[in-house]
Amino acid sequence: MTTSKTKVFRFTMLGLIAFGMAGLVAAQGNSRSFEASPDVYKVLAQSDQYLVIEITWKPGQRDQFHSHPASGGYYLNDCKVRWHRPDGSSRDFTNPAGRAFALPPVESHSMENIGDSECRVIQFEPK
């Protein structure tokens, strides 16, 4: 990763973490992503400890409010998304294909594809 890519990655991850942590104080007890929006989140594989989840947002599609335990993932293609919080605030992120992420638990959010093409992600979560 080049220095500028590393800085962009760190900035994006810090923003996601800060934005996600703010959601911890709101609406506890949301459903898991694949329960709240099975049309977007598909469990591809699982063991007694982990889930592998395929996420596909069509252009303009927004999922239902949900939460995630600590997780990691990988963007399969370029994605432009809007992260919504229950208080009505939102933040936009542009994620290039090949970007990987690792996040602490995230509560109470909804994601929307604000790009012109499908957004596809593979996410890994503990069961």
N, CA, C and O atoms as CSV, one atom per row, in Angstrom:
chain,resi,resn,atom,element,x,y,z
A,1,MET,N,N,0.846,-1.164,0.000
A,1,MET,CA,C,0.000,0.000,0.000
A,1,MET,C,C,0.902,1.241,0.000
A,1,MET,O,O,1.853,1.309,0.779
A,2,THR,N,N,0.623,2.194,-0.840
A,2,THR,CA,C,1.411,3.417,-0.856
A,2,THR,C,C,1.071,4.267,0.351
A,2,THR,O,O,0.073,4.026,1.031
A,3,THR,N,N,1.902,5.260,0.614
A,3,THR,CA,C,1.693,6.124,1.760
A,3,THR,C,C,0.360,6.852,1.689
A,3,THR,O,O,-0.350,6.927,2.691
A,4,SER,N,N,0.006,7.390,0.527
A,4,SER,CA,C,-1.273,8.110,0.416
A,4,SER,C,C,-2.449,7.155,0.575
A,4,SER,O,O,-3.453,7.521,1.186
A,5,LYS,N,N,-2.348,5.947,0.044
A,5,LYS,CA,C,-3.419,4.968,0.216
A,5,LYS,C,C,-3.546,4.574,1.684
A,5,LYS,O,O,-4.653,4.384,2.188
A,6,THR,N,N,-2.411,4.452,2.368
A,6,THR,CA,C,-2.433,4.113,3.780
A,6,THR,C,C,-3.130,5.208,4.583
A,6,THR,O,O,-3.915,4.908,5.483
A,7,LYS,N,N,-2.854,6.469,4.271
A,7,LYS,CA,C,-3.486,7.582,4.978
A,7,LYS,C,C,-4.984,7.604,4.728
A,7,LYS,O,O,-5.761,7.818,5.659
A,8,VAL,N,N,-5.404,7.387,3.486
A,8,VAL,CA,C,-6.833,7.363,3.161
A,8,VAL,C,C,-7.502,6.210,3.897
A,8,VAL,O,O,-8.582,6.381,4.462
A,9,PHE,N,N,-6.874,5.046,3.895
A,9,PHE,CA,C,-7.424,3.885,4.577
A,9,PHE,C,C,-7.575,4.162,6.073
A,9,PHE,O,O,-8.631,3.895,6.647
A,10,ARG,N,N,-6.540,4.691,6.700
A,10,ARG,CA,C,-6.602,4.986,8.140
A,10,ARG,C,C,-7.674,6.012,8.447
A,10,ARG,O,O,-8.415,5.859,9.418
A,11,PHE,N,N,-7.770,7.068,7.625
A,11,PHE,CA,C,-8.785,8.104,7.828
A,11,PHE,C,C,-10.183,7.502,7.715
A,11,PHE,O,O,-11.051,7.785,8.540
A,12,THR,N,N,-10.400,6.675,6.693
A,12,THR,CA,C,-11.707,6.051,6.502
A,12,THR,C,C,-12.038,5.143,7.673
A,12,THR,O,O,-13.156,5.179,8.186
A,13,MET,N,N,-11.084,4.330,8.102
A,13,MET,CA,C,-11.343,3.402,9.199
A,13,MET,C,C,-11.603,4.158,10.500
A,13,MET,O,O,-12.500,3.782,11.255
A,14,LEU,N,N,-10.844,5.206,10.776
A,14,LEU,CA,C,-11.086,5.991,11.986
A,14,LEU,C,C,-12.462,6.628,11.955
A,14,LEU,O,O,-13.148,6.685,12.976
A,15,GLY,N,N,-12.869,7.110,10.785
A,15,GLY,CA,C,-14.205,7.700,10.644
A,15,GLY,C,C,-15.292,6.675,10.889
A,15,GLY,O,O,-16.263,6.947,11.595
A,16,LEU,N,N,-15.132,5.486,10.303
A,16,LEU,CA,C,-16.119,4.424,10.502
A,16,LEU,C,C,-16.194,4.013,11.967
A,16,LEU,O,O,-17.283,3.824,12.509
A,17,ILE,N,N,-15.042,3.875,12.605
A,17,ILE,CA,C,-15.019,3.471,14.004
A,17,ILE,C,C,-15.683,4.534,14.871
A,17,ILE,O,O,-16.528,4.213,15.707
A,18,ALA,N,N,-15.304,5.807,14.677
A,18,ALA,CA,C,-15.896,6.887,15.475
A,18,ALA,C,C,-17.390,6.979,15.234
A,18,ALA,O,O,-18.167,7.116,16.178
A,19,PHE,N,N,-17.792,6.906,13.981
A,19,PHE,CA,C,-19.212,7.011,13.642
A,19,PHE,C,C,-19.972,5.813,14.207
A,19,PHE,O,O,-21.077,5.962,14.730
A,20,GLY,N,N,-19.380,4.635,14.101
A,20,GLY,CA,C,-20.017,3.436,14.626
A,20,GLY,C,C,-20.097,3.434,16.141
A,20,GLY,O,O,-21.103,3.000,16.703
A,21,MET,N,N,-19.064,3.908,16.810
A,21,MET,CA,C,-19.073,3.953,18.260
A,21,MET,C,C,-20.145,4.901,18.764
A,21,MET,O,O,-20.740,4.651,19.812
A,22,ALA,N,N,-20.407,5.981,18.046
A,22,ALA,CA,C,-21.468,6.902,18.441
A,22,ALA,C,C,-22.809,6.191,18.430
A,22,ALA,O,O,-23.699,6.537,19.208
A,23,GLY,N,N,-22.967,5.205,17.562
A,23,GLY,CA,C,-24.211,4.448,17.498
A,23,GLY,C,C,-24.397,3.486,18.660
A,23,GLY,O,O,-25.493,2.960,18.850
A,24,LEU,N,N,-23.338,3.242,19.449
A,24,LEU,CA,C,-23.450,2.330,20.566
A,24,LEU,C,C,-24.405,2.837,21.631
A,24,LEU,O,O,-25.008,2.043,22.353
A,25,VAL,N,N,-24.550,4.156,21.738
A,25,VAL,CA,C,-25.426,4.708,22.760
A,25,VAL,C,C,-26.882,4.737,22.307
A,25,VAL,O,O,-27.777,4.954,23.124
A,26,ALA,N,N,-27.126,4.526,21.039
A,26,ALA,CA,C,-28.495,4.557,20.513
A,26,ALA,C,C,-29.018,3.149,20.307
A,26,ALA,O,O,-28.239,2.217,20.105
A,27,ALA,N,N,-30.306,2.993,20.355
A,27,ALA,CA,C,-31.058,1.791,19.992
A,27,ALA,C,C,-30.295,0.491,20.152
A,27,ALA,O,O,-29.898,-0.120,19.160
A,28,GLN,N,N,-30.086,0.066,21.368
A,28,GLN,CA,C,-29.447,-1.217,21.640
A,28,GLN,C,C,-30.372,-2.356,21.210
A,28,GLN,O,O,-31.588,-2.177,21.141
A,29,GLY,N,N,-29.812,-3.501,20.927
A,29,GLY,CA,C,-30.609,-4.685,20.676
A,29,GLY,C,C,-31.160,-4.820,19.269
A,29,GLY,O,O,-32.148,-5.528,19.072
A,30,ASN,N,N,-30.566,-4.176,18.298
A,30,ASN,CA,C,-31.013,-4.355,16.915
A,30,ASN,C,C,-30.736,-5.775,16.453
A,30,ASN,O,O,-29.895,-6.474,17.019
A,31,SER,N,N,-31.446,-6.188,15.426
A,31,SER,CA,C,-31.213,-7.492,14.803
A,31,SER,C,C,-29.861,-7.502,14.119
A,31,SER,O,O,-29.305,-6.452,13.799
A,32,ARG,N,N,-29.340,-8.689,13.900
A,32,ARG,CA,C,-28.137,-8.842,13.094
A,32,ARG,C,C,-28.506,-8.505,11.651
A,32,ARG,O,O,-29.676,-8.577,11.274
A,33,SER,N,N,-27.529,-8.143,10.860
A,33,SER,CA,C,-27.747,-7.693,9.473
A,33,SER,C,C,-28.542,-8.693,8.649
A,33,SER,O,O,-29.502,-8.314,7.978
A,34,PHE,N,N,-28.158,-9.963,8.688
A,34,PHE,CA,C,-28.787,-10.988,7.853
A,34,PHE,C,C,-30.201,-11.318,8.309
A,34,PHE,O,O,-30.975,-11.890,7.541
A,35,GLU,N,N,-30.552,-10.970,9.542
A,35,GLU,CA,C,-31.921,-11.133,10.023
A,35,GLU,C,C,-32.789,-9.942,9.619
A,35,GLU,O,O,-33.948,-10.106,9.237
A,36,ALA,N,N,-32.214,-8.744,9.709
A,36,ALA,CA,C,-32.961,-7.513,9.415
A,36,ALA,C,C,-33.211,-7.332,7.918
A,36,ALA,O,O,-34.284,-6.882,7.518
A,37,SER,N,N,-32.226,-7.680,7.095
A,37,SER,CA,C,-32.322,-7.458,5.638
A,37,SER,C,C,-31.797,-8.663,4.869
A,37,SER,O,O,-30.723,-8.595,4.270
A,38,PRO,N,N,-32.548,-9.774,4.879
A,38,PRO,CA,C,-32.064,-10.970,4.178
A,38,PRO,C,C,-31.972,-10.790,2.666
A,38,PRO,O,O,-31.341,-11.603,1.990
A,39,ASP,N,N,-32.587,-9.745,2.126
A,39,ASP,CA,C,-32.462,-9.465,0.695
A,39,ASP,C,C,-31.107,-8.851,0.358
A,39,ASP,O,O,-30.716,-8.832,-0.809
A,40,VAL,N,N,-30.384,-8.347,1.363
A,40,VAL,CA,C,-29.078,-7.717,1.167
A,40,VAL,C,C,-27.951,-8.606,1.702
A,40,VAL,O,O,-26.899,-8.721,1.072
A,41,TYR,N,N,-28.167,-9.231,2.855
A,41,TYR,CA,C,-27.143,-10.008,3.553
A,41,TYR,C,C,-27.455,-11.498,3.457
A,41,TYR,O,O,-28.514,-11.943,3.899
A,42,LYS,N,N,-26.541,-12.262,2.886
A,42,LYS,CA,C,-26.718,-13.716,2.725
A,42,LYS,C,C,-25.572,-14.441,3.438
A,42,LYS,O,O,-24.399,-14.179,3.171
A,43,VAL,N,N,-25.922,-15.345,4.338
A,43,VAL,CA,C,-24.910,-16.159,5.005
A,43,VAL,C,C,-24.458,-17.222,4.003
A,43,VAL,O,O,-25.237,-18.089,3.608
A,44,LEU,N,N,-23.185,-17.140,3.597
A,44,LEU,CA,C,-22.636,-18.080,2.612
A,44,LEU,C,C,-22.091,-19.344,3.253
A,44,LEU,O,O,-22.193,-20.435,2.692
A,45,ALA,N,N,-21.508,-19.182,4.438
A,45,ALA,CA,C,-20.904,-20.321,5.132
A,45,ALA,C,C,-20.859,-19.996,6.617
A,45,ALA,O,O,-20.863,-18.833,7.020
A,46,GLN,N,N,-20.816,-21.049,7.413
A,46,GLN,CA,C,-20.706,-20.842,8.857
A,46,GLN,C,C,-20.079,-22.047,9.511
A,46,GLN,O,O,-20.154,-23.167,9.007
A,47,SER,N,N,-19.463,-21.795,10.637
A,47,SER,CA,C,-18.945,-22.857,11.487
A,47,SER,C,C,-19.594,-22.656,12.848
A,47,SER,O,O,-20.521,-21.857,12.980
A,48,ASP,N,N,-19.125,-23.361,13.843
A,48,ASP,CA,C,-19.687,-23.154,15.174
A,48,ASP,C,C,-19.258,-21.809,15.757
A,48,ASP,O,O,-19.812,-21.368,16.764
A,49,GLN,N,N,-18.263,-21.145,15.126
A,49,GLN,CA,C,-17.764,-19.873,15.646
A,49,GLN,C,C,-17.951,-18.676,14.708
A,49,GLN,O,O,-18.075,-17.548,15.183
A,50,TYR,N,N,-17.973,-18.892,13.396
A,50,TYR,CA,C,-17.934,-17.773,12.447
A,50,TYR,C,C,-19.008,-17.852,11.364
A,50,TYR,O,O,-19.531,-18.919,11.042
A,51,LEU,N,N,-19.316,-16.661,10.811
A,51,LEU,CA,C,-20.200,-16.525,9.657
A,51,LEU,C,C,-19.442,-15.830,8.537
A,51,LEU,O,O,-18.667,-14.907,8.788
A,52,VAL,N,N,-19.659,-16.265,7.315
A,52,VAL,CA,C,-19.173,-15.564,6.129
A,52,VAL,C,C,-20.433,-15.043,5.441
A,52,VAL,O,O,-21.311,-15.820,5.065
A,53,ILE,N,N,-20.513,-13.722,5.279
A,53,ILE,CA,C,-21.734,-13.079,4.793
A,53,ILE,C,C,-21.438,-12.319,3.507
A,53,ILE,O,O,-20.499,-11.526,3.442
A,54,GLU,N,N,-22.248,-12.571,2.490
A,54,GLU,CA,C,-22.168,-11.805,1.242
A,54,GLU,C,C,-23.184,-10.662,1.348
A,54,GLU,O,O,-24.354,-10.878,1.664
A,55,ILE,N,N,-22.711,-9.446,1.077
A,55,ILE,CA,C,-23.565,-8.265,1.120
A,55,ILE,C,C,-23.657,-7.705,-0.290
A,55,ILE,O,O,-22.638,-7.490,-0.947
A,56,THR,N,N,-24.878,-7.469,-0.755
A,56,THR,CA,C,-25.080,-6.877,-2.080
A,56,THR,C,C,-26.178,-5.830,-1.987
A,56,THR,O,O,-27.345,-6.151,-1.764
A,57,TRP,N,N,-25.783,-4.559,-2.164
A,57,TRP,CA,C,-26.750,-3.468,-2.250
A,57,TRP,C,C,-26.887,-3.075,-3.713
A,57,TRP,O,O,-25.889,-2.788,-4.374
A,58,LYS,N,N,-28.097,-3.059,-4.216
A,58,LYS,CA,C,-28.352,-2.543,-5.567
A,58,LYS,C,C,-28.285,-1.020,-5.511
A,58,LYS,O,O,-28.423,-0.446,-4.431
A,59,PRO,N,N,-28.076,-0.349,-6.649
A,59,PRO,CA,C,-28.056,1.120,-6.632
A,59,PRO,C,C,-29.336,1.668,-5.995
A,59,PRO,O,O,-30.444,1.289,-6.375
A,60,GLY,N,N,-29.167,2.556,-5.030
A,60,GLY,CA,C,-30.294,3.169,-4.350
A,60,GLY,C,C,-30.884,2.346,-3.221
A,60,GLY,O,O,-31.765,2.827,-2.509
A,61,GLN,N,N,-30.421,1.113,-3.039
A,61,GLN,CA,C,-30.984,0.240,-2.015
A,61,GLN,C,C,-30.437,0.593,-0.635
A,61,GLN,O,O,-29.251,0.878,-0.473
A,62,ARG,N,N,-31.328,0.568,0.350
A,62,ARG,CA,C,-30.959,0.811,1.742
A,62,ARG,C,C,-31.461,-0.358,2.572
A,62,ARG,O,O,-32.596,-0.805,2.405
A,63,ASP,N,N,-30.620,-0.847,3.462
A,63,ASP,CA,C,-31.035,-1.948,4.323
A,63,ASP,C,C,-31.728,-1.417,5.575
A,63,ASP,O,O,-31.779,-0.210,5.808
A,64,GLN,N,N,-32.259,-2.334,6.371
A,64,GLN,CA,C,-32.930,-1.992,7.625
A,64,GLN,C,C,-31.888,-1.742,8.715
A,64,GLN,O,O,-30.756,-2.216,8.613
A,65,PHE,N,N,-32.264,-1.007,9.747
A,65,PHE,CA,C,-31.354,-0.794,10.871
A,65,PHE,C,C,-30.997,-2.137,11.481
A,65,PHE,O,O,-31.852,-3.007,11.651
A,66,HIS,N,N,-29.719,-2.294,11.808
A,66,HIS,CA,C,-29.190,-3.549,12.316
A,66,HIS,C,C,-27.892,-3.277,13.073
A,66,HIS,O,O,-27.427,-2.139,13.136
A,67,SER,N,N,-27.321,-4.321,13.639
A,67,SER,CA,C,-26.046,-4.203,14.344
A,67,SER,C,C,-25.101,-5.318,13.886
A,67,SER,O,O,-25.515,-6.284,13.246
A,68,HIS,N,N,-23.831,-5.156,14.231
A,68,HIS,CA,C,-22.804,-6.168,13.938
A,68,HIS,C,C,-21.935,-6.363,15.174
A,68,HIS,O,O,-21.646,-5.400,15.883
A,69,PRO,N,N,-21.516,-7.595,15.438
A,69,PRO,CA,C,-20.445,-7.785,16.413
A,69,PRO,C,C,-19.133,-7.319,15.756
A,69,PRO,O,O,-19.143,-6.920,14.591
A,70,ALA,N,N,-18.035,-7.364,16.467
A,70,ALA,CA,C,-16.743,-7.057,15.852
A,70,ALA,C,C,-16.635,-7.882,14.577
A,70,ALA,O,O,-16.949,-9.072,14.578
A,71,SER,N,N,-16.190,-7.254,13.487
A,71,SER,CA,C,-16.201,-7.962,12.200
A,71,SER,C,C,-15.085,-7.459,11.294
A,71,SER,O,O,-14.427,-6.457,11.571
A,72,GLY,N,N,-14.901,-8.184,10.215
A,72,GLY,CA,C,-13.966,-7.783,9.178
A,72,GLY,C,C,-14.600,-8.041,7.832
A,72,GLY,O,O,-15.572,-8.789,7.728
A,73,GLY,N,N,-14.053,-7.424,6.802
A,73,GLY,CA,C,-14.624,-7.631,5.486
A,73,GLY,C,C,-13.738,-7.127,4.370
A,73,GLY,O,O,-12.634,-6.628,4.590
A,74,TYR,N,N,-14.262,-7.275,3.156
A,74,TYR,CA,C,-13.498,-6.980,1.947
A,74,TYR,C,C,-14.456,-6.498,0.865
A,74,TYR,O,O,-15.435,-7.178,0.554
A,75,TYR,N,N,-14.178,-5.320,0.287
A,75,TYR,CA,C,-14.989,-4.787,-0.809
A,75,TYR,C,C,-14.603,-5.467,-2.121
A,75,TYR,O,O,-13.443,-5.428,-2.532
A,76,LEU,N,N,-15.572,-6.084,-2.767
A,76,LEU,CA,C,-15.333,-6.775,-4.030
A,76,LEU,C,C,-15.317,-5.824,-5.220
A,76,LEU,O,O,-14.729,-6.130,-6.257
A,77,ASN,N,N,-15.962,-4.673,-5.070
A,77,ASN,CA,C,-15.976,-3.671,-6.136
A,77,ASN,C,C,-16.032,-2.281,-5.501
A,77,ASN,O,O,-16.224,-2.153,-4.292
A,78,ASP,N,N,-15.864,-1.252,-6.315
A,78,ASP,CA,C,-15.947,0.119,-5.813
A,78,ASP,C,C,-17.351,0.371,-5.294
A,78,ASP,O,O,-18.333,0.020,-5.948
A,79,CYS,N,N,-17.447,0.979,-4.117
A,79,CYS,CA,C,-18.748,1.216,-3.489
A,79,CYS,C,C,-18.806,2.615,-2.902
A,79,CYS,O,O,-17.864,3.079,-2.259
A,80,LYS,N,N,-19.913,3.267,-3.133
A,80,LYS,CA,C,-20.180,4.553,-2.492
A,80,LYS,C,C,-21.430,4.345,-1.638
A,80,LYS,O,O,-22.510,4.069,-2.159
A,81,VAL,N,N,-21.270,4.480,-0.323
A,81,VAL,CA,C,-22.354,4.175,0.603
A,81,VAL,C,C,-22.615,5.329,1.558
A,81,VAL,O,O,-21.750,6.168,1.811
A,82,ARG,N,N,-23.817,5.342,2.071
A,82,ARG,CA,C,-24.200,6.315,3.100
A,82,ARG,C,C,-24.555,5.528,4.355
A,82,ARG,O,O,-25.399,4.633,4.329
A,83,TRP,N,N,-23.891,5.881,5.454
A,83,TRP,CA,C,-24.084,5.252,6.753
A,83,TRP,C,C,-25.097,6.100,7.508
A,83,TRP,O,O,-24.828,7.265,7.798
A,84,HIS,N,N,-26.265,5.533,7.834
A,84,HIS,CA,C,-27.334,6.241,8.548
A,84,HIS,C,C,-27.362,5.797,10.008
A,84,HIS,O,O,-27.180,4.620,10.320
A,85,ARG,N,N,-27.596,6.771,10.898
A,85,ARG,CA,C,-27.774,6.483,12.323
A,85,ARG,C,C,-29.227,6.765,12.699
A,85,ARG,O,O,-29.906,7.525,12.007
A,86,PRO,N,N,-29.709,6.169,13.778
A,86,PRO,CA,C,-31.102,6.363,14.184
A,86,PRO,C,C,-31.466,7.818,14.492
A,86,PRO,O,O,-32.638,8.186,14.409
A,87,ASP,N,N,-30.492,8.641,14.841
A,87,ASP,CA,C,-30.798,10.041,15.157
A,87,ASP,C,C,-30.986,10.891,13.904
A,87,ASP,O,O,-31.210,12.097,14.004
A,88,GLY,N,N,-30.898,10.275,12.724
A,88,GLY,CA,C,-31.105,10.991,11.466
A,88,GLY,C,C,-29.832,11.495,10.817
A,88,GLY,O,O,-29.868,11.972,9.682
A,89,SER,N,N,-28.707,11.401,11.510
A,89,SER,CA,C,-27.447,11.829,10.905
A,89,SER,C,C,-26.938,10.761,9.946
A,89,SER,O,O,-27.325,9.597,10.040
A,90,SER,N,N,-26.078,11.159,9.034
A,90,SER,CA,C,-25.504,10.210,8.079
A,90,SER,C,C,-24.118,10.681,7.679
A,90,SER,O,O,-23.735,11.828,7.909
A,91,ARG,N,N,-23.383,9.769,7.079
A,91,ARG,CA,C,-22.043,10.078,6.588
A,91,ARG,C,C,-21.785,9.229,5.358
A,91,ARG,O,O,-22.136,8.049,5.325
A,92,ASP,N,N,-21.169,9.831,4.344
A,92,ASP,CA,C,-20.878,9.132,3.092
A,92,ASP,C,C,-19.449,8.611,3.077
A,92,ASP,O,O,-18.534,9.253,3.592
A,93,PHE,N,N,-19.272,7.433,2.477
A,93,PHE,CA,C,-17.962,6.811,2.333
A,93,PHE,C,C,-17.811,6.265,0.919
A,93,PHE,O,O,-18.755,5.712,0.355
A,94,THR,N,N,-16.631,6.423,0.357
A,94,THR,CA,C,-16.288,5.809,-0.920
A,94,THR,C,C,-15.226,4.766,-0.635
A,94,THR,O,O,-14.160,5.084,-0.107
A,95,ASN,N,N,-15.514,3.521,-0.983
A,95,ASN,CA,C,-14.620,2.405,-0.695
A,95,ASN,C,C,-14.210,1.738,-2.001
A,95,ASN,O,O,-15.069,1.247,-2.734
A,96,PRO,N,N,-12.917,1.709,-2.305
A,96,PRO,CA,C,-12.472,1.085,-3.546
A,96,PRO,C,C,-12.460,-0.437,-3.451
A,96,PRO,O,O,-12.326,-1.003,-2.366
A,97,ALA,N,N,-12.602,-1.082,-4.590
A,97,ALA,CA,C,-12.465,-2.537,-4.648
A,97,ALA,C,C,-11.135,-2.926,-4.027
A,97,ALA,O,O,-10.116,-2.277,-4.266
A,98,GLY,N,N,-11.148,-3.977,-3.237
A,98,GLY,CA,C,-9.918,-4.453,-2.613
A,98,GLY,C,C,-9.666,-3.895,-1.227
A,98,GLY,O,O,-8.724,-4.325,-0.560
A,99,ARG,N,N,-10.478,-2.951,-0.771
A,99,ARG,CA,C,-10.294,-2.408,0.581
A,99,ARG,C,C,-10.791,-3.432,1.588
A,99,ARG,O,O,-11.886,-3.980,1.458
A,100,ALA,N,N,-9.970,-3.674,2.582
A,100,ALA,CA,C,-10.340,-4.557,3.681
A,100,ALA,C,C,-10.608,-3.702,4.915
A,100,ALA,O,O,-10.086,-2.594,5.038
A,101,PHE,N,N,-11.420,-4.222,5.819
A,101,PHE,CA,C,-11.702,-3.485,7.045
A,101,PHE,C,C,-11.833,-4.435,8.219
A,101,PHE,O,O,-12.148,-5.613,8.056
A,102,ALA,N,N,-11.585,-3.899,9.408
A,102,ALA,CA,C,-11.787,-4.597,10.673
A,102,ALA,C,C,-12.368,-3.569,11.632
A,102,ALA,O,O,-11.775,-2.513,11.852
A,103,LEU,N,N,-13.535,-3.882,12.206
A,103,LEU,CA,C,-14.252,-2.919,13.037
A,103,LEU,C,C,-14.628,-3.515,14.387
A,103,LEU,O,O,-14.839,-4.723,14.500
A,104,PRO,N,N,-14.712,-2.669,15.411
A,104,PRO,CA,C,-15.273,-3.122,16.686
A,104,PRO,C,C,-16.778,-3.319,16.510
A,104,PRO,O,O,-17.305,-3.021,15.439
A,105,PRO,N,N,-17.481,-3.809,17.524
A,105,PRO,CA,C,-18.937,-3.952,17.402
A,105,PRO,C,C,-19.586,-2.624,16.994
A,105,PRO,O,O,-19.192,-1.553,17.456
A,106,VAL,N,N,-20.580,-2.723,16.128
A,106,VAL,CA,C,-21.286,-1.535,15.638
A,106,VAL,C,C,-22.783,-1.756,15.860
A,106,VAL,O,O,-23.342,-2.752,15.401
A,107,GLU,N,N,-23.418,-0.838,16.555
A,107,GLU,CA,C,-24.852,-0.923,16.821
A,107,GLU,C,C,-25.613,0.093,15.982
A,107,GLU,O,O,-25.056,1.102,15.549
A,108,SER,N,N,-26.848,-0.177,15.765
A,108,SER,CA,C,-27.825,0.789,15.301
A,108,SER,C,C,-27.402,1.624,14.098
A,108,SER,O,O,-27.103,2.811,14.230
A,109,HIS,N,N,-27.379,1.004,12.938
A,109,HIS,CA,C,-27.072,1.744,11.712
A,109,HIS,C,C,-27.801,1.096,10.532
A,109,HIS,O,O,-28.296,-0.028,10.619
A,110,SER,N,N,-27.846,1.829,9.454
A,110,SER,CA,C,-28.416,1.357,8.202
A,110,SER,C,C,-27.496,1.842,7.092
A,110,SER,O,O,-26.973,2.955,7.160
A,111,MET,N,N,-27.296,1.022,6.077
A,111,MET,CA,C,-26.408,1.386,4.972
A,111,MET,C,C,-27.223,1.539,3.692
A,111,MET,O,O,-28.189,0.814,3.457
A,112,GLU,N,N,-26.805,2.504,2.871
A,112,GLU,CA,C,-27.482,2.788,1.605
A,112,GLU,C,C,-26.442,2.896,0.496
A,112,GLU,O,O,-25.419,3.562,0.654
A,113,ASN,N,N,-26.710,2.243,-0.614
A,113,ASN,CA,C,-25.840,2.358,-1.785
A,113,ASN,C,C,-26.230,3.641,-2.521
A,113,ASN,O,O,-27.323,3.736,-3.078
A,114,ILE,N,N,-25.332,4.623,-2.518
A,114,ILE,CA,C,-25.608,5.892,-3.202
A,114,ILE,C,C,-24.843,5.981,-4.517
A,114,ILE,O,O,-24.760,7.049,-5.124
A,115,GLY,N,N,-24.287,4.862,-4.951
A,115,GLY,CA,C,-23.569,4.812,-6.221
A,115,GLY,C,C,-24.469,4.386,-7.360
A,115,GLY,O,O,-25.668,4.173,-7.185
A,116,ASP,N,N,-23.862,4.265,-8.540
A,116,ASP,CA,C,-24.603,3.912,-9.755
A,116,ASP,C,C,-24.564,2.426,-10.094
A,116,ASP,O,O,-25.209,1.993,-11.049
A,117,SER,N,N,-23.816,1.642,-9.323
A,117,SER,CA,C,-23.718,0.205,-9.602
A,117,SER,C,C,-23.832,-0.566,-8.295
A,117,SER,O,O,-23.778,0.013,-7.210
A,118,GLU,N,N,-23.993,-1.893,-8.417
A,118,GLU,CA,C,-24.072,-2.728,-7.224
A,118,GLU,C,C,-22.849,-2.532,-6.346
A,118,GLU,O,O,-21.746,-2.280,-6.831
A,119,CYS,N,N,-23.067,-2.651,-5.055
A,119,CYS,CA,C,-21.974,-2.624,-4.082
A,119,CYS,C,C,-21.928,-4.009,-3.457
A,119,CYS,O,O,-22.927,-4.485,-2.918
A,120,ARG,N,N,-20.746,-4.669,-3.531
A,120,ARG,CA,C,-20.626,-6.042,-3.026
A,120,ARG,C,C,-19.475,-6.146,-2.029
A,120,ARG,O,O,-18.369,-5.664,-2.271
A,121,VAL,N,N,-19.769,-6.785,-0.910
A,121,VAL,CA,C,-18.818,-6.931,0.192
A,121,VAL,C,C,-18.909,-8.355,0.724
A,121,VAL,O,O,-19.990,-8.942,0.765
A,122,ILE,N,N,-17.775,-8.903,1.130
A,122,ILE,CA,C,-17.765,-10.146,1.904
A,122,ILE,C,C,-17.388,-9.756,3.330
A,122,ILE,O,O,-16.365,-9.112,3.562
A,123,GLN,N,N,-18.236,-10.160,4.285
A,123,GLN,CA,C,-18.004,-9.794,5.682
A,123,GLN,C,C,-17.860,-11.057,6.518
A,123,GLN,O,O,-18.523,-12.062,6.261
A,124,PHE,N,N,-16.986,-10.997,7.522
A,124,PHE,CA,C,-16.716,-12.114,8.425
A,124,PHE,C,C,-17.082,-11.668,9.821
A,124,PHE,O,O,-16.612,-10.632,10.294
A,125,GLU,N,N,-17.936,-12.462,10.496
A,125,GLU,CA,C,-18.398,-12.109,11.836
A,125,GLU,C,C,-18.380,-13.336,12.736
A,125,GLU,O,O,-18.564,-14.460,12.268
A,126,PRO,N,N,-18.156,-13.119,14.031
A,126,PRO,CA,C,-18.341,-14.244,14.949
A,126,PRO,C,C,-19.827,-14.579,15.041
A,126,PRO,O,O,-20.677,-13.712,14.835
A,127,LYS,N,N,-20.130,-15.800,15.341
A,127,LYS,CA,C,-21.523,-16.242,15.418
A,127,LYS,C,C,-22.255,-15.640,16.599
A,127,LYS,O,O,-23.438,-15.917,16.798
